[in-house]
Amino acid sequence: MIRFDNLSLARAGRPLFGNASLIINPGERVALIGANGSGKSSLLALLRGDLSPEQGNVDLPKLRIAWLAQHAPQASIDPVRFVMNADAALVAAEAAIRQAEANGNGEAMGEAYAHWIDAGGPSAEARAAELLDGLGFGQAQLSRTVDELSGGWKMRLNLACVLMAPSDLLLLDEPTNHLDLDAVLWLERQLMRHPAIQLIVSHDRDFLDRVATTSLVIEDGTLNRYPGGYTASENIRAERAAQRERERREQQARIEHLNRFIARFRAKATKARQAQSRLKALERMETIAPLRATRGIDFEFAQPPEGPDPLIRAEHLACGHSPQQPVVTLPELIVRRGARIGILGRNGTGKTTLIRTLIGDLAPLSGDLTRAATLDTGYLAQEQIEDLRPDDSPLLHLARQAPQEREQVLRGFLGAFGFSGDDALRPTGPMSGGEKTRLCLALLAWEKPGFLVLDEPTNHLDANTRDALADALAEFEGPLLLVSHDRYLLRSTVDEFWLVDNGVLRPFDGDLDDYAQWLQKERSSKAAADAATQGSAGKGGATTTDSTDGANAAAGGHAGSHPDHHERSGERDGTTTAANMASGSAGSTNRASDRRERAQQRAALAARRKPIEQAIRKIEQQMEQLQARADEIDQALAAPDAFSDRAAATALQRERAQIGTDLEALENDWLEQQERLEAVERE
């Protein structure tokens, strides 16, 4: 248990929060939420012992602490060995073994091996390899040294080290950075099974909703504890914000506009799952609008005029940098005037190459690509922050795009993106990655593009800015092409998905839940294929015997292969006939034995399947009960007088948020049991 007693924290003389008194219980997974610069990383540094409080105390028992390093590691060893070295007890035991062997001390050697076994030495290499596999490491990365890996793979390596080291307290600062959705889903399952207390800083709200059991929110100079993940804490804060009538009046115009937009979208929406997901996200935005009024960042993209239709038409297109090695091919793609498309796919599959080709930033390798002559595209690239001039302020950057505009107008525009007052005059060089991305969004929005193409726009952004971007894109009525691993952003802004897989772009008929299941099946299929390959390799010795038998049969001539020949030979030689009868009897015995063996195997398989199938049925029953209760609560909250008793309504909302968390956990358990069942059937 960790206890904060009247805790106040400051950084570089600037107060972050004060008078915080709360408890973090064993096994809790805590989402640490707050704007950039609010003190999240400082609080983690305090728990590591790298920072002292301004006042108050932290009662921190003796815990094994593991934290996610933010610097790229350096080593000339392979990744598996590097991850194994994260376990200090294992490394110490290995060193003791080497020392005992060098000294020839049998007693010390036995003791050292006992420590090695206690440290999990026999399975250490397999555990390290499994962690790296879950984080997306393939043979290309595993065959290199750590120094030869790119920056993104090195940061994944840091995460594997944190999960490898035995710990009682995990401190994770942006663990999903550099991860694609497949790896994020894997990490969610790992953390939900990890027994340690976890403090997690992340701007991925879906990730926090699935993993966190509690939230600590830094806002307005206070540190407050809320039950549940990001959405649950946001709901409670929204209730409090909704009580402030002045903020509700300020936001009224925005709510009315959003309501009109939802009404229009509802009329157009089909029953496709992704369209319904977006409609729910839009309705949720209206619910929490009063809370968003306090975030300080509230921008929009100008509505485009009527444009050409279609915008882009491609047939038999090949995209890439070399004609010999196309990265992505697509049979056909049409981007219409009202299209809102999300591009899905793992990291490295070529999504960026695809969109750069579609907008004309990269020449196609082959095929037909036609873009509307009046296409006005606004493109936000992942590396665009590198193009900012470090000595120039946000105001100067914007003035360069609009040299004729008055300074007051430019300042007002930048204020909507969080650059108000002196912040508009600061040089961009020392700014954080989130601030630079906000500036790039401001420069893009000023151009008023008619077609938005965004490649991972939420990189570096804090939760408030991500929410503001989701709102702005939801209200933008023009066409949108979006590449992102941010599930909340995708749900609330796009109407259809396309998937890049195995070098081919194809429509994906489903929503993000379907995509998560597809990723899980792909991982299971890959594991089965790898197991089959290893099994085939292990049977190499038996192949030699079979080949020898085949050669002996061939040496006997062709006559023995024809049944008529056996009959004629038997008539000439009674001994041969008797031998054949004996052989037939032995064959019958063997076949009976085979049938018994197969029956035993089926019985063993059924015995192994039964507890898993029972667990699946139990989970499904629990999910049905929870869903039924959730439906009851939804109906109660939808009643006209639902909020006449504020306390009762609040209790229902909290129960509904907890049910959502429990349902997600059960869904995760259901997927794991299905994996176990598939593994048993494969065996």
C-alpha positions in Angstrom: 0.0 0.0 0.0 1.2 3.5 -0.9 -0.1 6.5 1.2 0.1 10.2 0.3 -0.2 12.4 3.4 -0.9 16.1 2.7 1.5 15.9 -0.2 2.6 18.9 -2.3 4.8 18.7 -5.3 6.7 21.3 -7.3 9.2 21.3 -10.2 11.8 24.0 -10.8 10.0 26.2 -8.3 6.6 25.9 -10.0 3.8 24.3 -7.9 2.2 21.3 -9.5 -0.4 20.1 -6.9 -0.9 20.4 -3.2 -2.5 18.9 -0.1 -3.0 15.5 -1.6 -4.0 12.8 0.8 -5.0 9.4 -0.6 -4.1 5.7 -0.6 -3.1 3.3 -3.5 -4.0 -0.2 -2.6 -2.1 -3.4 -3.5 -2.8 -4.7 -7.0 -4.4 -1.5 -8.2 -3.7 -0.3 -11.7 -3.8 3.4 -11.6 -4.2 5.7 -14.6 -2.3 9.0 -14.0 -4.2 11.7 -15.9 -3.4 15.3 -16.5 -2.4 17.8 -19.2 1.2 18.1 -20.4 3.3 19.8 -17.6 0.8 19.1 -14.9 3.2 16.9 -12.9 2.5 13.3 -14.0 6.2 12.5 -14.7 7.2 14.4 -11.6 5.0 12.2 -9.5 6.6 9.1 -11.0 10.1 10.6 -10.3 8.9 11.1 -6.6 8.0 7.4 -6.3 11.3 6.4 -7.8 13.1 8.5 -5.2 14.5 11.0 -7.8 12.5 13.9 -6.4 11.5 15.2 -3.0 8.1 16.7 -2.0 7.6 20.3 -1.2 5.7 19.3 1.9 3.9 16.2 3.2 5.0 12.6 3.1 4.8 9.5 1.0 4.6 6.3 2.9 6.2 3.9 0.5 7.0 0.4 1.9 10.0 -1.5 0.6 8.9 -2.4 -2.9 10.8 -3.7 -5.9 10.2 -0.9 -8.4 10.5 -1.2 -12.2 10.0 1.8 -14.4 10.0 2.4 -18.2 13.2 4.2 -19.3 12.7 7.0 -21.8 16.2 6.8 -23.3 17.3 4.5 -26.0 19.4 1.6 -24.6 22.9 0.8 -25.9 24.4 -2.7 -25.9 26.3 -5.0 -28.3 24.3 -8.1 -27.3 21.2 -9.6 -28.8 17.7 -8.4 -27.7 16.8 -11.7 -25.8 19.9 -11.6 -23.7 19.4 -7.8 -23.1 15.9 -8.5 -21.7 17.1 -11.4 -19.5 19.7 -9.0 -18.0 16.8 -6.9 -16.7 16.2 -9.6 -14.0 18.9 -8.6 -11.4 18.4 -11.9 -9.4 18.9 -13.9 -12.5 22.0 -12.1 -13.5 23.5 -12.4 -10.0 22.8 -16.1 -10.0 24.5 -16.6 -13.4 27.5 -14.6 -12.2 27.7 -16.8 -9.0 27.6 -20.0 -11.2 30.5 -18.7 -13.4 32.5 -17.8 -10.3 31.9 -21.2 -8.6 32.8 -23.1 -11.8 36.0 -21.0 -12.2 37.0 -21.8 -8.6 36.0 -25.5 -8.8 33.9 -25.1 -5.7 31.2 -27.8 -5.8 29.3 -26.6 -2.8 29.2 -23.0 -4.0 28.2 -24.3 -7.5 25.2 -26.2 -6.0 24.1 -23.1 -4.0 24.4 -20.9 -7.1 22.4 -23.3 -9.2 19.7 -23.3 -6.5 19.5 -19.5 -6.7 19.4 -19.7 -10.5 16.4 -22.0 -10.4 14.7 -19.8 -7.8 15.2 -16.9 -10.1 13.4 -18.7 -12.9 16.6 -19.5 -14.8 15.4 -22.5 -16.8 12.6 -20.6 -18.4 14.2 -17.1 -18.5 15.2 -17.2 -22.2 11.8 -18.5 -23.3 10.1 -15.8 -21.2 12.2 -13.0 -22.7 11.6 -14.3 -26.2 7.8 -14.5 -25.5 7.8 -10.9 -24.3 9.7 -9.7 -27.5 7.3 -11.7 -29.7 4.3 -10.0 -28.0 5.8 -6.6 -28.7 6.2 -7.4 -32.4 9.9 -8.4 -32.6 10.5 -10.7 -35.6 13.5 -12.6 -36.8 14.9 -9.4 -38.5 15.1 -7.6 -35.1 16.1 -10.6 -33.0 19.1 -11.4 -35.2 20.6 -7.9 -34.6 22.3 -6.4 -31.6 20.6 -3.8 -29.5 22.9 -1.1 -31.0 21.7 -2.0 -34.5 18.0 -1.5 -33.7 16.1 1.6 -34.6 14.8 4.0 -31.9 11.3 2.6 -32.0 12.4 -1.0 -31.4 14.8 0.1 -28.7 11.9 1.7 -26.8 9.9 -1.5 -27.2 12.9 -3.3 -25.7 12.8 -1.0 -22.7 9.2 -2.1 -22.2 10.1 -5.8 -22.4 12.8 -5.2 -19.7 10.2 -3.7 -17.4 7.9 -6.7 -17.8 10.8 -9.1 -17.4 12.1 -7.7 -14.1 10.3 -9.0 -10.9 8.5 -6.0 -9.4 5.9 -4.9 -6.8 5.5 -1.4 -8.3 5.4 -0.7 -12.0 5.9 3.0 -13.2 5.0 3.2 -16.9 5.3 6.6 -18.7 3.6 6.4 -22.1 4.1 2.6 -22.6 2.1 2.5 -25.8 4.3 4.9 -27.7 5.9 3.2 -30.7 3.4 0.3 -30.4 0.9 -0.7 -33.1 -2.6 -1.8 -32.1 -1.6 -5.5 -32.1 1.1 -4.8 -29.6 -1.1 -2.5 -27.5 -3.8 -5.2 -27.2 -1.1 -7.7 -26.1 0.3 -5.2 -23.6 -3.2 -4.7 -22.1 -3.5 -8.5 -21.4 0.0 -8.5 -19.9 -0.7 -5.7 -17.5 -4.1 -7.0 -16.5 -2.4 -10.2 -15.4 0.5 -8.5 -13.6 0.1 -8.5 -9.8 2.1 -5.4 -9.1 0.8 -1.9 -8.2 0.9 0.0 -11.5 1.0 3.7 -12.2 0.4 4.4 -15.8 0.8 7.7 -17.7 -0.8 7.4 -21.2 -2.9 9.6 -23.5 -4.5 6.5 -25.1 -7.9 6.6 -23.4 -9.1 3.2 -24.7 -5.9 1.6 -23.3 -6.5 3.2 -19.9 -10.2 2.3 -19.9 -9.3 -1.4 -20.4 -6.3 -1.6 -18.0 -6.9 0.9 -15.1 -9.0 0.2 -12.0 -8.4 3.6 -10.5 -7.5 7.1 -11.8 -5.5 9.9 -10.3 -6.3 13.1 -12.0 -4.1 16.3 -11.7 -6.2 19.3 -12.5 -6.4 22.9 -11.1 -3.4 22.3 -8.8 -5.0 19.3 -7.1 -4.5 15.5 -7.2 -7.9 13.6 -7.0 -8.7 9.9 -7.0 -11.6 8.5 -9.1 -12.8 4.9 -9.6 -12.3 3.3 -12.9 -10.3 4.3 -16.0 -10.2 7.4 -18.1 -13.8 7.4 -19.2 -15.1 6.6 -15.7 -13.1 9.4 -14.2 -14.2 11.7 -17.0 -17.8 10.9 -16.4 -17.6 11.9 -12.7 -15.7 15.1 -13.5 -18.3 15.8 -16.2 -21.0 15.5 -13.6 -19.3 18.1 -11.4 -18.6 20.4 -14.3 -22.3 20.1 -15.4 -23.3 21.7 -12.1 -21.6 24.9 -13.1 -24.3 26.8 -14.8 -22.1 29.5 -16.2 -20.0 26.9 -18.1 -23.1 25.2 -19.4 -24.3 28.6 -20.9 -20.9 29.2 -22.5 -21.1 25.8 -24.1 -24.7 26.0 -25.2 -24.1 27.2 -28.7 -21.6 24.4 -29.2 -24.0 21.7 -28.0 -26.7 23.0 -30.3 -24.3 22.8 -33.3 -23.3 19.3 -32.4 -26.9 18.2 -32.0 -27.7 19.4 -35.5 -24.6 17.6 -36.8 -25.7 14.3 -35.0 -29.2 14.7 -36.4 -27.8 15.0 -40.0 -25.4 12.1 -39.5 -28.1 9.9 -38.0 -30.2 10.4 -41.1 -27.3 9.2 -43.3 -25.9 6.4 -41.1 -26.4 2.9 -42.3 -26.5 -0.1 -39.9 -22.8 -0.8 -40.5 -21.1 -1.4 -37.2 -18.5 1.3 -37.7 -21.2 3.9 -38.5 -23.1 3.0 -35.3 -19.9 3.2 -33.3 -19.3 6.7 -34.6 -22.8 7.8 -33.8 -22.4 6.6 -30.2 -19.1 8.5 -29.9 -20.8 11.7 -31.2 -23.6 11.4 -28.7 -21.1 10.9 -25.9 -19.3 14.2 -27.0 -22.5 16.0 -26.4 -22.9 14.5 -22.9 -19.4 15.6 -21.7 -19.4 18.9 -23.5 -19.6 20.9 -20.2 -16.4 19.3 -19.0 -14.6 20.0 -22.3 -15.4 23.7 -21.8 -12.7 23.8 -19.1 -9.8 22.2 -21.1 -8.4 25.4 -22.5 -8.0 24.0 -26.1 -11.0 24.2 -28.3 -10.4 24.6 -32.1 -12.2 23.6 -35.2 -11.6 23.0 -38.9 -13.4 25.3 -41.3 -16.3 23.7 -43.2 -15.3 23.1 -46.8 -17.3 24.2 -49.8 -18.9 21.7 -52.2 -16.0 19.9 -53.9 -15.4 17.5 -56.7 -16.7 13.9 -56.6 -14.9 11.5 -56.6 -11.8 13.0 -55.1 -9.5 10.1 -55.8 -9.8 7.0 -58.1 -7.1 4.3 -58.1 -7.0 1.0 -60.0 -4.4 -1.7 -59.9 -2.1 0.7 -58.0 1.3 -0.2 -56.6 2.9 2.0 -54.0 6.5 2.1 -52.8 9.9 3.5 -53.3 11.3 0.8 -55.7 9.6 -0.9 -58.7 11.2 -4.2 -57.6 9.7 -4.0 -54.1 6.2 -2.5 -54.0 5.1 -1.9 -50.4 1.3 -1.8 -50.9 -0.9 -2.7 -53.9 -4.7 -2.1 -54.2 -7.1 -3.5 -56.9 -9.4 -0.5 -56.6 -10.1 2.5 -54.4 -12.5 5.4 -54.8 -12.5 8.3 -52.3 -15.8 10.1 -52.6 -16.6 13.7 -51.5 -18.2 12.6 -48.2 -15.8 9.7 -47.4 -14.4 9.4 -43.9 -11.9 6.5 -44.0 -9.7 5.0 -41.3 -6.7 3.1 -42.5 -5.9 0.1 -40.2 -2.8 -2.1 -40.2 0.3 -3.0 -38.1 3.3 -0.8 -38.0 5.5 -1.2 -41.0 2.8 -2.4 -43.4 3.1 0.7 -45.6 0.1 2.9 -44.5 2.2 6.1 -44.7 3.5 5.1 -48.2 0.0 4.5 -49.3 -1.5 7.8 -48.3 1.6 9.7 -49.6 1.0 8.1 -53.0 -2.8 8.8 -52.9 -2.3 12.5 -52.3 0.5 12.9 -54.8 3.4 13.3 -52.4 4.9 10.0 -53.8 4.7 8.8 -57.4 3.0 5.5 -57.9 5.1 2.6 -59.1 2.3 1.3 -61.5 -1.4 1.4 -62.1 -3.9 4.2 -62.6 -4.3 7.1 -60.1 -6.6 10.0 -60.8 -7.1 13.0 -58.4 -9.6 15.7 -58.9 -8.0 18.8 -60.4 -9.4 21.1 -57.7 -8.5 18.8 -54.8 -7.5 21.0 -51.8 -5.6 18.6 -49.5 -4.4 19.3 -45.9 -1.8 16.7 -45.0 -0.4 16.2 -41.5 2.7 13.9 -41.6 4.2 12.1 -38.6 7.5 13.9 -38.9 6.1 17.3 -39.6 7.2 18.7 -36.2 10.8 18.3 -37.4 10.1 21.0 -40.1 9.3 23.7 -37.6 12.0 26.4 -37.2 13.3 26.1 -33.6 14.0 29.8 -33.1 10.6 31.0 -34.4 7.6 31.4 -32.2 4.1 30.0 -33.0 3.0 33.6 -33.9 5.9 33.9 -36.3 5.2 30.6 -37.9 1.6 31.5 -38.5 2.4 35.1 -39.6 4.6 33.5 -42.3 1.6 31.7 -43.7 -0.7 34.8 -43.4 1.6 37.9 -43.8 -1.3 40.2 -44.5 -3.4 39.3 -41.4 -3.4 41.4 -38.2 -1.5 40.1 -35.2 -4.6 40.2 -33.0 -6.4 37.8 -35.3 -3.4 35.4 -35.4 -3.1 35.5 -31.6 -6.8 34.8 -31.2 -6.5 31.8 -33.6 -3.5 30.4 -31.8 -5.3 30.8 -28.4 -7.8 28.1 -29.5 -4.8 25.7 -29.8 -3.5 26.5 -26.3 -1.0 29.3 -27.4 -2.3 32.3 -25.6 -0.5 35.2 -24.1 3.3 34.8 -23.9 3.0 31.1 -25.1 2.5 32.5 -28.6 5.9 34.2 -28.4 8.0 31.3 -27.1 10.5 29.7 -29.5 9.4 26.3 -30.6 12.8 24.6 -30.2 12.4 23.9 -26.4 8.7 23.0 -26.7 7.5 19.5 -26.0 6.4 17.2 -28.8 2.8 17.7 -27.9 3.1 21.5 -28.1 4.8 21.2 -31.5 2.1 18.9 -32.8 -0.6 21.4 -31.6 1.2 24.1 -33.6 1.3 21.9 -36.7 -2.5 21.4 -36.3 -3.0 25.1 -36.0 -1.0 25.8 -39.2 -3.0 23.1 -41.0 -6.3 24.4 -39.8 -5.4 28.0 -40.9 -5.2 26.8 -44.5 -8.9 25.6 -44.4 -8.3 22.5 -46.5 -11.3 20.8 -48.1 -9.8 17.2 -47.7 -8.0 16.3 -44.5 -5.3 13.5 -44.6 -3.8 12.9 -41.1 -1.0 10.4 -40.4 -0.9 9.5 -36.6 -2.0 13.0 -35.6 -2.3 12.2 -31.8 1.5 11.4 -31.5 2.8 13.4 -28.5 -0.6 14.9 -27.7 -2.1 14.9 -24.2 -5.6 13.7 -23.5 -7.2 17.2 -23.6 -5.8 18.0 -27.0 -6.7 14.5 -28.3 -10.3 15.1 -27.2 -10.3 18.6 -28.8 -9.0 17.0 -32.1 -11.7 14.3 -32.0 -14.3 17.0 -31.5 -13.0 19.1 -34.3 -12.8 16.2 -36.8 -16.2 14.9 -35.8 -17.7 18.3 -36.6 -15.7 18.7 -39.8 -18.1 17.8 -42.6 -15.6 17.3 -45.3 -13.8 14.2 -46.5 -11.2 12.6 -44.1 -8.5 10.0 -44.5 -7.0 9.0 -41.1 -4.2 6.7 -40.1 -4.2 6.3 -36.3 -3.8 3.7 -33.5 -6.0 5.9 -31.3 -9.2 3.9 -31.0 -11.3 6.7 -29.5 -10.3 9.0 -32.3 -11.1 6.4 -35.0 -14.5 5.6 -33.4 -15.6 9.2 -33.3 -14.5 10.4 -36.7 -14.6 7.8 -39.4 -17.4 5.9 -41.1 -15.5 3.1 -42.8 -12.2 1.2 -42.5 -9.7 -0.1 -44.9 -7.0 -2.6 -43.9 -3.4 -2.9 -45.1 -2.3 -6.5 -44.7 0.3 -8.6 -46.5 1.0 -5.7 -48.8 -2.6 -5.4 -50.0 -5.2 -2.7 -49.2 -8.7 -4.0 -48.9 -12.0 -2.9 -47.3 -12.5 -4.0 -43.7 -16.2 -4.8 -43.1 -16.4 -4.3 -39.3 -15.6 -2.0 -36.4 -12.6 -1.8 -34.1 -13.8 -4.6 -31.9 -13.9 -6.8 -35.0 -10.4 -5.6 -35.9 -9.2 -6.5 -32.4 -10.6 -10.0 -32.9 -9.0 -10.3 -36.3 -5.6 -9.4 -34.8 -6.1 -12.0 -32.2 -6.9 -14.7 -34.8 -3.9 -13.6 -36.8 -1.6 -14.0 -33.8 -3.1 -17.4 -33.0 -2.7 -18.6 -36.6 1.0 -17.4 -36.6 1.6 -19.3 -33.4 0.1 -22.4 -34.8 2.1 -22.1 -38.0 5.3 -21.7 -36.0 4.5 -24.7 -33.9 3.8 -26.8 -37.0 7.1 -25.7 -38.5 9.0 -26.6 -35.4 7.2 -30.0 -35.2 8.1 -30.8 -38.8 11.7 -29.9 -38.2 11.7 -32.3 -35.1 10.6 -35.2 -37.2 13.6 -35.2 -39.5 15.1 -38.4 -38.1 11.9 -40.4 -38.9 12.1 -39.3 -42.5 15.3 -41.2 -43.0 13.7 -44.5 -41.8 10.7 -44.0 -44.0 13.0 -43.4 -47.0 15.0 -46.5 -46.3 11.8 -48.6 -46.1 10.7 -47.1 -49.4 14.0 -48.0 -51.0 13.8 -51.6 -49.7 10.3 -51.9 -51.2 11.5 -50.6 -54.5 14.3 -53.1 -54.5 11.8 -55.9 -54.3 10.4 -55.1 -57.8 6.9 -54.1 -58.9 5.1 -57.4 -58.6 4.5 -57.0 -54.9 2.4 -53.9 -55.6 -0.4 -55.6 -57.4 -3.1 -57.5 -55.5 -3.6 -60.0 -58.4 0.0 -60.9 -58.3 -0.3 -61.8 -54.6 -3.3 -64.1 -55.3 -1.5 -65.9 -58.1 1.6 -66.3 -56.1 -0.4 -67.7 -53.2 -2.0 -70.3 -55.4 1.5 -71.5 -56.5 3.0 -71.5 -53.0 1.0 -72.5 -50.0 3.6 -71.2 -47.6 3.2 -67.8 -49.0 -0.5 -67.9 -48.7 -0.2 -68.8 -45.0 2.2 -66.0 -44.5 -0.2 -63.6 -46.2 -3.0 -64.8 -43.9 -0.8 -64.2 -40.8 0.1 -60.8 -42.2 -3.6 -60.0 -42.6 -4.3 -61.1 -39.1 -1.5 -58.9 -37.8 -2.9 -56.0 -39.9 -6.3 -56.4 -38.4 -4.8 -56.4 -34.9 -2.8 -53.3 -35.7 -6.0 -51.6 -37.1 -7.9 -52.4 -33.9 -5.0 -51.1 -31.8 -5.0 -47.9 -33.9 -8.8 -47.5 -33.3 -8.4 -47.9 -29.6 -5.5 -45.4 -29.6 -7.6 -42.9 -31.6 -10.5 -43.4 -29.2 -8.2 -42.8 -26.2 -6.9 -39.6 -27.9 -10.5 -38.4 -28.5 -11.3 -39.1 -24.8 -8.2 -37.2 -23.7 -9.0 -34.3 -26.0 -12.6 -34.2 -24.6 -11.3 -34.2 -21.1 -8.9 -31.3 -21.8 -11.7 -29.4 -23.7 -14.3 -29.8 -21.0 -13.0 -27.4 -18.3 -12.2 -24.8 -20.9 -15.6 -25.0 -22.5 -17.2 -24.8 -19.0 -15.1 -21.7 -18.3 -16.3 -20.1 -21.6 -20.0 -20.9 -20.8 -19.5 -19.4 -17.3 -18.0 -16.2 -18.8 -20.8 -15.9 -21.4 -23.4 -16.2 -18.6 -21.7 -13.5 -16.6 -21.5 -11.3 -19.6 -25.2 -11.8 -20.3 -26.1 -10.9 -16.7 -23.9 -7.8 -16.8 -25.3 -6.7 -20.2 -28.9 -7.2 -18.9 -28.1 -5.0 -15.9 -26.4 -2.4 -18.1 -29.6 -2.2 -20.3 -31.7 -1.7 -17.1 -29.4 1.2 -16.0 -29.4 2.7 -19.5 -33.2 2.7 -19.5 -33.3 4.2 -16.0 -30.9 7.0 -16.9 -32.9 7.7 -20.1 -36.1 8.4 -18.1 -37.2 12.1 -18.0 -36.9 12.3 -14.2 -33.7 10.3 -14.0 -31.7 13.1 -12.4 -34.3 14.3 -10.0 -32.4 12.3 -7.4 -28.8 13.4 -8.2 -27.2 11.0 -5.7 -29.1 8.0 -7.0 -28.3 8.9 -10.6 -24.7 9.3 -9.8 -24.6 5.9 -8.2 -26.2 4.4 -11.3 -23.7 6.1 -13.6 -20.8 4.8 -11.5 -22.3 1.3 -11.5 -22.7 1.5 -15.3 -19.1 2.6 -15.7 -17.9 -0.4 -13.6 -20.1 -2.8 -15.6 -18.4 -1.5 -18.8 -15.0 -2.2 -17.2 -16.1 -5.6 -16.0 -17.5 -6.5 -19.4 -14.2 -5.6 -21.1 -12.3 -7.8 -18.7 -14.7 -10.7 -19.3 -14.3 -10.3 -23.0 -10.6 -10.4 -22.6 -10.9 -13.6 -20.5 -13.3 -15.1 -23.2 -10.7 -14.4 -25.9 -7.9 -16.1 -23.8 -10.1 -19.2 -23.2 -10.8 -19.4 -26.9 -7.1 -19.3 -27.6 -6.6 -22.1 -25.1 -9.3 -24.1 -26.8 -7.8 -23.5 -30.2 -4.4 -24.6 -28.9 -5.8 -27.8 -27.5 -7.5 -28.6 -30.7 -4.3 -27.9 -32.7 -2.4 -30.3 -30.5 
